[in-house]
Amino acid sequence: MIAAMRHLVLVLGDQLNRDSAAFDGFDPALDGVWMAEERYESLRVPSSRIRTAMFLAAMRHFRDALRAEGWKVDYQPLADSKGSLAKALDSALQRLRPNGVIWVEPGEWQLRADLQAVLDRQGIRPQVREDRHFLCSPATFAAHAAGRKQLRMEFFYRQMRREHRVLLDANGEPEGGEWNFDSDNRKSFGKAGPPRLTDSAPQAFAPDALTGEVLHEVAAAFPDNPGDLAAFDWPVTPVEAQRALEDFIQHRLAYFGDYQDAMWTAEPWLFHSRLSAALNLKLLDPRTVIAAAEAEYRAGRAPLAAVEGFIRQILGWREYVRGVYWLHMPDYLERNALGADRPLPEFFWTGDTPMRCLADALGQTLRLGYAHHIQRLMVTGLYCLLLGVDPREVHRWYLAVYVDAVEWVELPNTLGMSQYADGGVMASKPYVASGKYIERMSNYCAGCRYRPDRASGDGACPFTTLYWDFLLRHERTLAANQRMSLQVRNLARLSATERESITARATAIRNSGVVP
């Protein structure tokens, strides 16, 4: 217990950066830090045990690092859960009676509202400080969005590149004469499969004693949640996060561009960075990541297309989705532009499906708490979109199962980018494709019982059936979208008999949840 103090600094599980503005002016003799572990955070959605373990392990390491500096940390362990973070804060404030509270606002709208309500009830007006971890504040993003009929990440990204002087030539123009090399970054592996580089496997992070304690507690506390704790292999300290960055930069960045959209059975990591979880818990500064990637290009060790594509995910998408989240919450969560209302298929919690692509992506997700962005967008997300799953259910699943899931980044990517439920705020069109896309970008279709070139009849791929059915169901809405016009025009190729057959098979899939 901390004696009477000047300020109590609130630190949440995704605010583990020592250079946080919340610590400006911190005096160990006068101030204290409050942190809490809460069971509710892993039960409100059945959070992957790996996700929970990463949060708790990172929090405990951060707590111990602060205490090693002589700082007072009031820390509520999992065993002393109060029922919610709001209740835990309420209890701590009544016990500690600080003269003031300092915080950097949470990354979740509802949690911010709940914690603010506690402060209001106790008559505390907190000092709210800007989250310096990000390169664009919500206010700056709102200014960017003001007066625009449509938001587009590309224009925001260019603005950020200029503002932060990233990948610009001596004249302030984009390196290589182009802002975006996305068209160069869509290669598949082909029949030969991924390049077999001896140094391509990501660096492992064996749990230390403190993390081992967390794994034991999480296993006991959440026996029914998904996630194989024996497979836990994530950086949980800033030092480990830096090593993960250096490993990616040295061994896989050069190949990331070519193969960032490619998929391969039983290959979860490929040439991806595995840095998003460390970034989202703020164990790693995005400026450090961006600078390291650009340095590789400047040194001639990584091609421009790979470096630009990677930086675009950090400086572009990551900052953009946060801006969209805070600009449109809380009503953003309720958007459902396509009127999707189906329940999430039960096999999303088991991985038990004859569809080889989904079985691999789901099995990997449930076991490791991880899938790369194309597996999320064009396999699991695509199936939910084509099936017509309620976007709030899809959101809750993504928030639950992925180790890097924090609502400010997960919700816009899921509800907006993946499910098009926001009607075009995040993406200019629905990201829909048939099974032929999955066949082109992976080896999932090899040996699968379904044929991606068939939309109806025996052996028709559910993705292909549902793709054409999606276009038929939303033809009028999609026809008004210029970027969907070609796909909608292709409906003219279908005969009346084919339309009926596709609709009947799609209806059977949606109603039964069982693929014929």
N, C-alpha and C positions, 0 to 999 in steps of 0.2 A: 504494500500500500504506500502511496505517495503522500507526503505531508502537504499542507495547504500550499497552493501554487499560484503563480501569476497566470500562466497560460497552460491549457491542456491542448496538445496538438493531436488531432484525430488522424489516424493513418489506417486506410483500408487495404485490403489484400492486393489490390492492383495499383498501389501507390508506393512502391518500394524503392523509390529513387532518393538517395541520400542528398541530392542537390535540389530537392523539392523546395518550392517557395514557402511551404508551410514551416520550414525550419529556419527561415531567415530570422536572424536576431535571437535564436534559441539560446537560452542560458541554462545550463544544467543545474545551476543552483536554485533557479526560480521556476523553471518550466518542467513539464512532463509530457510523455507520449502515451496515447491510449490506442491499443489494438485489441481485437477480439476475434476468436474463432466461433462460428455459429453453425450448428447442425442444420438449421433451417435453410442455409444457403446451398446445401447439398441435397435437400429434400423437396424444396418448392418445385424444382424439376429434378428428376433422378440423375443428378450430376455424375458423370464418369468419375470413378474412384481415382483415376489418374489425374483428372482435372483438379479434384479436391486435394489430392496429395501434393500436387505442384503448388497450389496456393498456400497450403499450410506449411509445407517445407520451406518455401521462399519466405513466408512471414516469420517463421521461427528463426531462420538464419539472419534475417534483417533485425529482428528483436535483439538477438545476441550481439550483433555488430554494434548496435546503438548502446547496449549495456556495457560493452567493452570500452566504449568511449567515456563511460561514466554517466550516461544519461539514464534517467529514471523512466522505466517503461511499465505502465500498468497493462498487463496482458492477461486476457481471459482465455484459458485453454478450452478445447473442445468439450472436455468433460463438464465444464461449468456453464454450458449453453443456457441462455435465458429464453430462447424461443424465437428471437430475431435479433438482428443487429441494432434495430431501434430500441428494443427492450434492454439489450446489453448496454447501450449508451446511456439510456435513462438511469439504469442502476448505477453505472459508474459515476455519472454526474452527481447523483444524490450522495454517493459515498465520498467523492473526492472534493466537491465544492470548489472548483477552480474559479478564479476571478474572471477569466475569459477563456474563449475557445477559438482555436485557429484550425482551419481546414482548407484543403484543396477539394473542390466539389467532386463528388463521386462520378463514375462513368455510367451511371444508370439513373434515369429520371425518377423512377419510383422510389429507389433507395434514397436519393437526395431529398425527395419530398418527405419520406418517413423520418429521416434523421432531422430534417429541419423542423418537423412538427414537434419532436422531442425538445429541441432547443427552444422553440417558441413557448412550449408549456412551462419550461423552467425559467423563462424570462431572460434567455441568453441570446445576445446578438453576436454571432460569430464573426471573426475576421475571415473573409473569403478571399483567398489568394489564387491568382492565375496558375493554371497548370502549365508550367514551362516545358514539360516534356514534349509537348506538341509544337509544331512549327506554325500552326495557324489557330488562333483563338476562335471560339464560337462567334464573338462579336465581329472579328475580321471576316469570317466566312459569311455572316449575315450581310455585311456590307457588300461583299462580292455578289451575293445572290440578289440584292435589292434591285428592282427594276427589270430583272431578266424574266422573259416569258418562260424560258426553259433553262434548267441547270444542266451543264455538261461537264463531266470530269476533265475532258481534254483541255478546255479553256482555263479551268482552275489550275490544272497541272502546269500549263505554260506560264501562268502567272507566278506560281510557286517556284518554278525553275528560274525565272528572271529575278524574283525577289531574293532568293537565297543563293544565286549565282552558281547553279548546279549544271554541269555538262554544257557550259557555254564556251564559245570560242573567244578570241581576243576582241572581237567586235560586238560581243554580247548576243550573238546569234547561236542557235542550237548547234552543237557539235554534229558534224556530218550533214548539215543542211536540212535536217528533218527533226521535228519534235518527237516523233513517235515511230518506232521501228517494229510495231506489233506484227505487221505482215511478214516479217522475217522470222518470227518466233512461233511458228505453228507447225513445226515438223513432227512427224511421227517416227517411231523407231524402225518401222518396216519389219519384215519377217525376221531379220537378224536379232531384233531385240535391242535393249539398251547397251551402249558401249560398256565393256567390262573393264572399268578402270580399277586398278588395285587400290587406289586411294580415294575411291568415291564414297565409301560407306561413311556416314556421319560419325563424328567422334562420340564415343560413349561416355556417359556420366554415371559411374557407379554410385549408388546412394551411400552417403557417409552415415555415421551413427545417428545423427539427429534426424536425417531423412528416413533412416530405417525405423526410428520410433514412430514417425508420422505414418509410414506405410502400415505398420502394425495396428495403430489406432484406427486408421481409415478402414482397414479390412474388417475390424471388429464392429465399427460404428455403422458401416453401410454395406452389409453383406449382400444385399439384393441389387445394388447399383451396378451398372456396367463397368468394364475396365479391368484389365489384367495387371494387377500391381506387380507381379513378377517381371513384367515387361517395362517397368518404370525406368526411364532413361532420359531425363530432362535436366537442363541446367537450372539450378535454384538459387544461385548467387550471382552477383555482378561479375565476379572473376570467371565463373563457369560460362556465363553468357558471352563474355568477351572471347573465350576460347572457342565457343561454338561459332561465333562470327568469323574468327580467323580461319577456322577449319573450312567453313563454306567458301570464303573468299579465295582461299588457296587451292581448294580441290574441286569445287563444283560450279562456281560462278560462271566460268567460261562456257560451260555446257548448258547453263540454265536457260538462256535465251532460246536456243534451238528446240529444246525439249520441255519447256515449261508446261505445255498443254498435253504432253504425251502420257499415256498410262500403260501399265504392264502388270500382269497377274503376279501377286505375291511380292511386289516391289513397292513398298509404301513410300520410301524416301526419294529414290531416284536422284535428281539434281536440285532438289528444293532445299531451302535454307534451314528449316525448322527453327526460325528465330521469332516467329510471331508471338508465341507464348511469353518468351522472355521480354519482348518489346511491350506486350500488353500489361505485364506486371511491373513494367518500368525498371527491369533489371538491366536494360540496355537502352541507350539513348539513340533515337533514330538518326540524329546528326552524325553520330559515330558510324552507323551502318552505311549511310549515304556516302560519307567521305571515304570510307574504306573501299566501297565499290568503285567510286570514281577514280580513286588512286590506281586501281588495277587497270582501268582503261588508259589512264595517262601513262602508265608504265609499259603499255603494250602487252599486258598479260591476259587481257580479256577483251573480246570484241565489243564494239560499241552497242550492237543490237542487244547483246546479253545484259550489259551494264545498264543501258537505258531501260530495258524491260523490267529489270529488278528494281531500279530506283523509282520507276513509275508506281510500283506497288507500295513503296514506302512514302514517298513524297506526294504522290498523286492519290491513289485509292484510299490509303489509310487515313490521310488528313481529310479527304473529301467525304468519306462515309461518316466521320465524326461530325463534320459540319452539317451534313444532312440530318443526322440524328438530333442534334440540339436545335436545329432550325425548325423541325417539324413535330417534335414530341410535345405533349403526350399523345395527340390524336393519330400520329403515324402508326402506332401499334394496331389501330383498329381498321386500317385501310385494307380494302379487299376489292380492287378494281374489277377483277374478273368473276366475282361472285363465287369463289371456290368454297365448297362446304363439305367435302368428303373427309372422313376420319383418316388419320395417318395409318397406313397399313401396319398390322401387328408385327410383320416380319422386320420392320425397321428396328425393333428392339431385340431381334434374335439373329438376323442375317440369314434366316432359313428361307431361301427362295431359289427356284431353279434358274433364274436369270443370272448368268455367270458374272456379268458386270456388277450388278447390285450385290450379289453374294460376296464378291471380293471387296468392294468398297465398304459395305456395311460391316462385314466381318472384321476388316482392318480397323474401321472406326470404333467399333464396340470394344475391340481388344486393346488398341493402342491409344485411343482418344485422338486420332489424327487421320486426316485425309488431305491431300493437296487440293488446290483451288479448282482444278478441272473435275476431279472426282466429286467435289461438293456441288459445283455448278451444273455439270453436264452428265452426271449419273444420278446421285441421290436427289439433288434439287430438281433436275429435269423430270425425273419420274413423278415427283410430287406435283409439279406444275402441270404436266400433261394429264395426270390422274384427276386433278382438281381438288387437292387437299386444302383444307382450311389453312391459310397462311400462318395463323397464330399457332396452330399445332406444329407446323414445320419449324417455326421460330423456336418453340419450346424444345423441340428435339435437338436442333442445332446448338442451342444454348446449353443443353444438358451434356452432349456427348463429346464436344471438342475441347481439348486442353487449353486452347487459346481463346475460348469464348468469353468475351465481356460484352455486355449488351450494346454499348455504343458502336461497336464495330460489327457485332454479329447480326443485329436486327436489320440495319439497312442492307447489308449484303444478302441476307436471307429473304426478307419480305420484299425488298425492292429489286435487287439485282437478280436473284434466283427465281422468285415467284411473281414478279411484276405486279405485285399487289398494290403498289403505290401509283400505278397507272402511268409510269414513265418518269418519275422524279430521278431515280437512280440510273436507269438505263433507257435508251431511246427506243427499245423494242424488247419484246419477250425473247429470251434466249431459248428457243425451241429448235429441236432437230430430231430426226428419226434415228433408228438404230444404225443407220449407215455412218453417221458421224462417229459413234462409239467404235464401230468396226475400223474406221479409218485411223483413229487415234490410239488404238490399243490392240491387244491380242485377246480381249475378253470374248469375242464372238467365236474364236476357234474352239471347236468342241462343244459349243453351247447347243442346246436342243432347239433354239429358235433361230430363224433366219432373218437378218436385218433388212433384206430386200423385199420381204413380204409384209403386207399390211393386213391381210385377211387370209382365212383358210388355215389348214393344219400347219403348224410350225411357224406361224407368223410371229415376228418379234413384237412383244408388248409395247416397246418404245415406238416402233413404227406404226402400229395400230393406233396407239394413243396420240401420236403426232398428227396423223391425218384427221383423227376425230377432234383434236383440239382446234385445228384450222376450221373444220366444219362448224363446230359449236360457236366459235368466236369470229366467224367469217366477216360479219358486218363491222365489228370493232376493229379487226386487224386490217381490213381493206383501207381504213382511213389512215393507217400508219405507212408512210412512204417506204420505210425500211423493210416492211413486211409484204410489200405489194407483189414481189416475184413469187414468194411462197404461196400467197393467197391465189394468185393466178394459176398456179399449178393444180388447184382444185378442179379446174375445167377439164383436166385429163381424166377425171374419174367418171365412170359411167354411173347411172342411177343404181345399178345392181351392186357395183363396188362400194358406193356410198352406204347403201343399206347394210352390206356385209361388214364394213368397217364399224359402223355405228353399233350394230348388234354385238360385235365382239368387244368393243370398247365398253359398252354398257355392262356386259357380263363381267369384265375385269373390275369395273368400278363397284358394281353391286355385290359381288361375291368376295372380292379381295383375293381371289385365287386365279392365277393365270391359266387359261385353258391350254 
